[in-house]
Amino acid sequence: MRTHPHARTRRPWPLTFLFLAALAGICLTLVRPVPASAAADSFVTRCGIRFCLDGEEYYFAGANAYDLFTFGSGSGDTETEYMDKARIDAHFARMRDDGVDVVRLWMFSHEDWHGFEKAEGVYNEQQFTQFDYIIESARTHGLRLMPVFENYWEAYGGIDTRLRWEGLSGGQPARAAFFDKKRCPGCFTSYKNYVSYALNRTNHYSGVKYKDDPTIFAWDLMNEPRYEAQSPEEDVEGTTLRAWVDEMGAFIKKIDPNHLLGAGIEGHGTQYGFGGDEGNPFVHLQQSPYLDFTSAHPYPTEHWADLTLEETKQLIRAWISDSHEKVGKPFFMGEFNVHNVDRAAWWSEIYDDFEAAGGDGSAFWWYQDREIDGKFGVSQGDPELTVFRDHSAHMATKSGRTPPATRSPTPAAAAPCEVTYQLSDWGPTFNADVTIHNTGTTAVDRWELSFRFPGDQAVTQIWNATRMQDGRSVTVTHPTGYNTSIAPRSSVNFGFSGTSQTGTNGAPAAFALNGTACTSA
């Protein structure tokens, strides 16, 4: 999926709170029916066309949460400001309680804000320290991770930045030069240097090198690589990209023989009736001896795909069949989602058919910790997560593990905030008066309130705050220069006017203040 940077927030917490939250997270992990050692001590391996764990077949239900690396201000003190440990812990707890086994996420960025490698060969210690904590938090919550090394797309810099370091242009399709050693030998070097640094890094919380940590389920070479529009032969045969995969795969496996490795491709191809030929053929590319599983990213309701539900199920079955019978490896549906349809109904049928066809693992796009993405974002409490929990239980049962429905959830804590939303509805227009009450004992600095409209409302004017709207998802942020902080037991107020379709208005069902759910008054 192509992703773009979004709202950047800061939520500092007292050190005492962070210590207690971390301690509570560890204690909760220890009482889960799934033994902590199973998540902490055993590498997931491949046995033929299946994933295996401790000698048994392993099937999993996962999610993408690509933006975990951005949780925090991205500046200031590393432990208390640069990263937001409480927000990281809370999101892993949500995903665990909803049955997520594996989380696919970004471990790349060349931006100044939360950048891993802002300049060629200059690795940001603060950002890698944050990723250290992400790994540690995943471990204590009993989850595994699939970090992605780099991005084909432009979000967070991607390979366009590496090309620029070598004096070459990026963009589509010029960025294909990244995979051609004759055109960009320096691209090969900079990618290998970054990967080597990451694999050999010692996590300063656990003392374990990344390459030795079983919390890592697998590595993805890149998010959705292509070698597109270079020649008709390359589009179909994928010779150049396969050579890149082989070289990078061999390099990684020499450093890290413990972990599984995937290519991260979308699975497009005219033979599948899904997208075009893009120099990354599903079978030939993933027959590389250095890859341990295949991947694909179905988005059937996108305008360029336009697949029915039945056609989507046939497509996924074709991938699973080719993965098992032609490539001889497990199949991972590394991203997928739908929009403008009944999502829960589609998920139910897709997951049922995926399980029946012998799919090995999946990860929907994407589990957000606040209302950011009105198109594909999935939030705690959304109806499709009920479907997902059932799928997770089925995959766990197939693996001989305790289904997530029987796991001990995180005990509910009192919400630290309460929101009063007063609506004045006049059909095609409306006003809303909103008050945020900080019911906690800690000030909320640089507050940000997220919610989702129940219908097709659009904010036209706002006062005492600023706003960002993406579809039905709205993020309201403190005004510039005043009311930036909400003191304990205090409130702030803002209002807005907007347009709507008559009969579709109503109060949002849920609110989150700096990523933490609030109650509604």
Disulfide bonds with the S-S distance in Angstrom:
Cys47-Cys52 1.58
Cys184-Cys187 1.96
Cys417-Cys518 1.93
